[in-house]
């Protein structure tokens, strides 16, 4: 058995308390691999763990110390028993949602809503990817093509969420007008997938900086929603007021996609939902969209890289959480765990 030495990881020990620590090097147990992380993304969920606002902390599904990071790419460096050694050397991304594999939901291909699922870097104690190495089940891996760089690779997971949101908004229709509330990472990626599909996209933002950045990417963006109703609305915000606003804005027989999560319950008038014959869809996970996102990035249909503001080292992540972001436009911060 090989000796496992320490590796560096970003660890949150309590609300507002975090830093880089040496942790035991992960070992590939049966059915798992160890991946050397090339890039990882910092997400809003990670920020909620840092502030202590993440509801998984309140209901016991997560607890400190937390090793966060669920958007990542890297290279397989070790395989456990039962895993073909040909995986070694492959560049991969991994699914965040790890279902039990036995329940009805998992058997039907919906492991991302398994009641007993673990979530990498989020739920159930599964260590995340803001670290030099990570151990994950081989069944969660999706291989990257050689020409897809680390920046795009780390954006596959948020892209999978965005692609699912875009497809849900479009349904079977072409030539649609779609309003996307929230020009953050998910909102911008959703808008990119919608535009690639031929939709007319209107991004609705709350800050001058986010609006200017969206316009720089070629989108129509404003602080206010479009004056005329639209065929579909995507809510990619954390604002509890937006779900009802989306229902007001959408055309009868239109579609609303809810992918943002507010910190408090939001309300909609279900009478209006029924009388307008609106289809409402909730999106939880990237899981069903990971392979398609890799294909779309690899084909050049969507280039997610312009949304990245900067790439930092592990030692700079605490500053990012504290609001001391490095200069650069765009909502996304990536982490290179090998940077010193």
C-alpha positions as CSV (number, residue, x, y, z in Angstrom):
1,X,0.0,0.0,0.0
2,X,1.4,3.4,-1.0
3,X,2.2,6.1,1.6
4,X,-0.2,9.0,1.4
5,X,1.4,12.3,2.1
6,X,-0.3,15.7,2.7
7,X,-1.8,17.8,-0.1
8,X,-3.0,21.4,0.1
9,X,-6.7,22.2,0.3
10,X,-8.9,25.2,1.0
11,X,-10.8,24.5,4.2
12,X,-13.7,26.4,5.8
13,X,-13.7,25.8,9.6
14,X,-16.6,28.1,10.5
15,X,-18.5,31.2,9.3
16,X,-15.9,33.6,8.0
17,X,-13.1,31.4,9.0
18,X,-11.1,29.7,6.2
19,X,-7.6,29.1,4.8
20,X,-5.2,26.7,3.1
21,X,-4.4,23.6,5.1
22,X,-2.5,20.4,4.6
23,X,-4.8,17.4,4.5
24,X,-4.2,13.7,3.9
25,X,-3.7,12.9,0.3
26,X,-6.8,11.1,-1.1
27,X,-6.5,7.4,-1.9
28,X,-8.5,5.7,-4.6
29,X,-10.7,3.1,-2.9
30,X,-12.7,0.5,-4.7
31,X,-14.6,2.1,-7.6
32,X,-12.9,5.4,-7.3
33,X,-10.1,7.4,-8.9
34,X,-7.8,10.2,-7.7
35,X,-7.7,13.3,-9.9
36,X,-5.0,16.0,-9.9
37,X,-7.1,19.1,-10.0
38,X,-6.2,21.5,-12.8
39,X,-8.8,24.2,-12.3
40,X,-11.8,24.7,-10.0
41,X,-14.5,27.3,-9.9
42,X,-15.7,29.4,-7.0
43,X,-19.5,29.3,-6.9
44,X,-22.2,31.2,-5.0
45,X,-22.9,28.0,-3.0
46,X,-19.2,28.1,-1.8
47,X,-19.7,31.7,-0.7
48,X,-22.8,30.6,1.4
49,X,-20.7,28.0,3.2
50,X,-18.1,30.7,3.9
51,X,-20.8,33.1,5.4
52,X,-22.6,30.3,7.1
53,X,-25.9,31.0,5.3
54,X,-26.0,27.7,3.3
55,X,-29.2,25.9,4.5
56,X,-27.4,22.5,4.4
57,X,-25.6,23.7,7.5
58,X,-28.8,24.4,9.3
59,X,-30.4,21.0,8.5
60,X,-27.4,18.9,9.2
61,X,-26.6,17.8,5.6
62,X,-23.3,19.6,5.8
63,X,-21.0,20.6,8.7
64,X,-17.7,22.3,9.3
65,X,-14.9,21.8,8.5
66,X,-15.9,22.1,4.9
67,X,-13.7,21.3,1.9
68,X,-15.6,23.0,-0.9
69,X,-15.4,23.0,-4.7
70,X,-17.7,21.3,-7.1
71,X,-16.8,22.9,-10.5
72,X,-13.5,21.4,-11.6
73,X,-11.4,19.6,-14.2
74,X,-8.2,17.6,-13.9
75,X,-6.2,14.5,-14.8
76,X,-6.7,11.0,-13.4
77,X,-3.5,9.9,-11.6
78,X,-4.6,6.8,-9.7
79,X,-7.3,4.2,-10.0
80,X,-8.8,2.0,-7.2
81,X,-9.8,-1.6,-7.3
82,X,-12.4,-2.4,-10.0
83,X,-11.4,0.6,-12.1
84,X,-9.7,0.1,-15.4
85,X,-6.1,1.5,-15.4
86,X,-6.7,3.1,-18.8
87,X,-8.4,5.9,-16.9
88,X,-4.9,7.1,-15.7
89,X,-3.8,10.1,-17.8
90,X,-7.3,11.1,-19.0
91,X,-8.5,14.7,-18.5
92,X,-11.9,14.7,-16.9
93,X,-14.7,16.6,-15.2
94,X,-16.9,15.1,-12.5
95,X,-20.6,15.1,-11.7
96,X,-21.3,16.9,-8.4
97,X,-24.3,14.6,-7.6
98,X,-23.4,11.2,-6.4
99,X,-26.6,9.1,-5.9
100,X,-26.8,5.9,-3.9
101,X,-27.2,3.9,-7.1
102,X,-29.9,1.6,-5.8
103,X,-33.1,3.7,-5.3
104,X,-35.8,4.2,-7.8
105,X,-34.6,7.6,-8.7
106,X,-31.1,6.4,-9.4
107,X,-32.3,3.4,-11.4
108,X,-34.3,5.8,-13.6
109,X,-31.3,8.0,-14.3
110,X,-32.1,10.7,-11.8
111,X,-29.3,10.3,-9.3
112,X,-29.1,14.1,-9.0
113,X,-32.3,14.0,-6.9
114,X,-31.5,10.9,-5.0
115,X,-32.6,11.4,-1.4
116,X,-29.4,9.8,-0.1
117,X,-27.0,11.5,-2.5
118,X,-23.7,13.0,-1.6
119,X,-22.7,16.3,-3.4
120,X,-19.0,16.9,-4.0
121,X,-17.8,19.7,-1.8
122,X,-21.3,20.4,-0.6
123,X,-23.3,17.6,1.1
124,X,-22.6,14.4,3.0
125,X,-19.0,15.1,3.8
126,X,-17.6,14.4,0.3
127,X,-14.4,16.6,0.0
128,X,-14.4,19.1,-2.8
129,X,-12.0,20.2,-5.5
130,X,-10.4,23.4,-4.1
131,X,-7.4,21.1,-3.4
132,X,-4.5,19.7,-5.3
133,X,-6.2,16.3,-5.5
134,X,-9.7,14.9,-5.2
135,X,-11.1,11.4,-5.0
136,X,-14.4,10.6,-6.8
137,X,-16.3,7.6,-8.1
138,X,-15.3,6.6,-11.6
139,X,-19.0,6.5,-12.5
140,X,-19.1,10.3,-12.0
141,X,-16.4,11.1,-14.6
142,X,-16.9,12.7,-18.0
143,X,-13.9,12.8,-20.3
144,X,-12.7,16.0,-21.9
145,X,-11.4,16.2,-25.5
146,X,-7.7,17.1,-25.7
147,X,-8.2,20.5,-27.2
148,X,-10.6,21.8,-24.5
149,X,-8.5,23.9,-22.1
150,X,-8.7,24.0,-18.3
151,X,-10.7,27.2,-18.2
152,X,-13.5,25.7,-20.3
153,X,-13.2,22.4,-18.4
154,X,-13.8,24.0,-15.1
155,X,-16.9,25.7,-16.6
156,X,-18.6,22.5,-17.7
157,X,-20.5,22.0,-14.4
158,X,-22.1,25.5,-14.4
159,X,-22.5,25.1,-18.1
160,X,-24.5,21.9,-17.6
161,X,-26.9,23.8,-15.4
162,X,-27.2,26.6,-17.9
163,X,-27.7,24.3,-20.9
164,X,-30.5,22.6,-19.1
165,X,-32.1,26.0,-18.3
166,X,-31.8,27.1,-21.9
167,X,-33.3,23.9,-23.3
168,X,-36.1,24.1,-20.8
169,X,-36.9,27.7,-21.8
170,X,-36.9,26.9,-25.5
171,X,-39.0,23.7,-25.3
172,X,-39.6,22.7,-28.9
173,X,-39.9,26.3,-30.3
174,X,-37.6,28.3,-32.5
175,X,-37.1,32.1,-32.8
176,X,-38.1,32.9,-29.3
177,X,-37.7,36.0,-27.2
178,X,-36.3,35.1,-23.8
179,X,-35.6,37.3,-20.8
180,X,-32.8,36.1,-18.4
181,X,-32.8,37.6,-15.0
182,X,-29.4,37.7,-13.4
183,X,-26.2,38.2,-15.5
184,X,-24.0,36.2,-13.2
185,X,-22.2,33.0,-14.2
186,X,-25.3,30.8,-14.8
187,X,-27.4,33.6,-16.3
188,X,-24.6,34.5,-18.8
189,X,-24.0,30.9,-19.8
190,X,-27.7,30.4,-20.2
191,X,-27.9,33.4,-22.4
192,X,-25.0,32.1,-24.5
193,X,-26.7,28.7,-25.1
194,X,-30.0,30.5,-25.9
195,X,-28.2,32.8,-28.4
196,X,-26.5,29.8,-30.0
197,X,-29.9,28.3,-30.5
198,X,-31.2,31.4,-32.3
199,X,-33.2,33.0,-29.5
200,X,-33.4,36.7,-29.0
201,X,-32.0,37.2,-25.5
202,X,-32.6,40.1,-23.1
203,X,-30.5,40.0,-19.9
204,X,-31.9,41.8,-16.9
205,X,-29.4,43.0,-14.3
206,X,-29.3,44.9,-11.1
207,X,-25.9,46.6,-11.2
208,X,-24.2,48.8,-13.8
209,X,-21.1,46.7,-13.9
210,X,-23.0,43.5,-14.7
211,X,-25.1,45.2,-17.3
212,X,-22.0,46.7,-19.0
213,X,-20.3,43.4,-19.0
214,X,-23.3,41.6,-20.6
215,X,-23.5,44.3,-23.3
216,X,-19.8,43.8,-23.9
217,X,-20.7,40.1,-24.8
218,X,-23.2,41.3,-27.3
219,X,-26.4,41.0,-25.3
220,X,-29.2,43.4,-24.9
221,X,-29.2,44.2,-21.2
222,X,-30.8,46.7,-18.9
223,X,-31.8,47.3,-15.3
224,X,-35.4,46.8,-16.3
225,X,-37.1,43.9,-18.0
226,X,-38.3,44.2,-21.7
227,X,-41.4,46.4,-22.1
228,X,-43.2,43.7,-24.1
229,X,-44.0,40.2,-22.9
230,X,-41.5,37.5,-23.8
231,X,-41.9,33.8,-24.8
232,X,-39.8,32.5,-21.9
233,X,-38.1,33.8,-18.7
234,X,-35.2,32.3,-16.9
235,X,-34.7,33.3,-13.2
236,X,-31.0,32.9,-12.4
237,X,-31.1,35.2,-9.4
238,X,-31.3,34.9,-5.6
239,X,-34.0,37.5,-5.4
240,X,-37.3,36.2,-3.9
241,X,-39.2,38.9,-5.9
242,X,-38.1,37.7,-9.3
243,X,-40.2,34.5,-9.6
244,X,-43.4,36.5,-9.5
245,X,-42.0,39.1,-11.8
246,X,-41.2,36.4,-14.3
247,X,-44.8,35.2,-14.2
248,X,-46.0,38.7,-15.0
249,X,-43.6,39.1,-17.9
250,X,-44.1,35.8,-19.7
251,X,-46.6,35.4,-22.5
252,X,-49.6,33.1,-22.1
253,X,-48.6,29.6,-23.0
254,X,-45.0,30.6,-22.4
255,X,-42.3,29.0,-20.2
256,X,-40.6,30.0,-17.0
257,X,-37.4,28.3,-15.7
258,X,-36.4,28.7,-12.1
259,X,-32.7,27.9,-11.6
260,X,-31.7,30.6,-9.0
261,X,-32.3,30.0,-5.3
262,X,-33.3,32.7,-2.9
263,X,-32.3,32.8,0.7
264,X,-36.0,33.0,1.7
265,X,-39.2,31.6,0.3
266,X,-40.6,33.3,-2.8
267,X,-44.2,33.3,-3.9
268,X,-46.1,33.1,-7.1
269,X,-49.9,33.3,-7.8
270,X,-50.7,29.8,-9.1
271,X,-54.0,31.1,-10.4
272,X,-52.0,33.3,-12.8
273,X,-49.8,30.3,-13.7
274,X,-52.9,28.3,-14.6
275,X,-54.9,31.0,-16.4
276,X,-51.9,31.9,-18.6
277,X,-51.3,28.2,-19.2
278,X,-47.6,28.7,-18.4
279,X,-45.1,25.8,-18.1
280,X,-42.8,26.3,-15.1
281,X,-39.6,24.2,-14.8
282,X,-37.1,23.9,-11.9
283,X,-33.5,23.1,-12.6
284,X,-31.4,21.6,-9.7
285,X,-28.3,20.1,-11.3
286,X,-25.9,19.9,-14.2
287,X,-25.9,16.1,-14.2
288,X,-28.1,15.4,-17.2
289,X,-26.4,18.1,-19.2
290,X,-22.7,17.5,-18.7
291,X,-21.9,15.5,-21.9
292,X,-23.9,17.8,-24.1
293,X,-22.1,20.8,-22.5
294,X,-18.7,19.3,-23.3
295,X,-19.8,18.7,-26.9
296,X,-21.1,22.3,-27.3
297,X,-17.8,23.8,-25.9
298,X,-15.7,21.4,-27.9
299,X,-17.6,22.3,-31.1
300,X,-17.2,26.0,-30.5
301,X,-21.0,26.6,-30.3
302,X,-20.5,28.4,-27.0
303,X,-17.2,29.8,-25.6
304,X,-17.6,30.2,-21.8
305,X,-14.1,31.6,-21.2
306,X,-14.9,35.3,-21.5
307,X,-16.9,35.2,-18.2
308,X,-13.8,34.5,-16.2
309,X,-12.4,37.5,-14.4
310,X,-9.3,35.9,-13.0
311,X,-7.6,32.7,-11.9
312,X,-6.1,32.7,-8.4
313,X,-4.2,30.3,-6.1
314,X,-5.7,28.5,-3.1
315,X,-4.1,31.1,-0.8
316,X,-6.1,33.9,-2.5
317,X,-9.6,32.2,-2.1
318,X,-10.3,33.7,1.4
319,X,-9.7,37.2,0.0
320,X,-12.2,36.5,-2.8
321,X,-14.8,35.5,-0.2
322,X,-14.0,38.5,1.8
323,X,-14.8,40.7,-1.2
324,X,-11.2,41.4,-2.2
325,X,-11.5,40.2,-5.8
326,X,-8.6,40.6,-8.2
327,X,-9.1,43.1,-11.0
328,X,-10.9,41.9,-14.1
329,X,-14.4,41.9,-15.6
330,X,-16.7,39.0,-15.5
331,X,-18.4,37.2,-12.7
332,X,-16.3,34.0,-12.4
333,X,-13.2,33.4,-10.4
334,X,-11.3,30.2,-11.1
335,X,-8.7,28.6,-8.8
336,X,-5.4,26.9,-9.9
337,X,-4.5,24.7,-6.9
338,X,-0.9,24.4,-8.1
339,X,-0.3,28.1,-8.1
340,X,1.9,29.3,-5.2
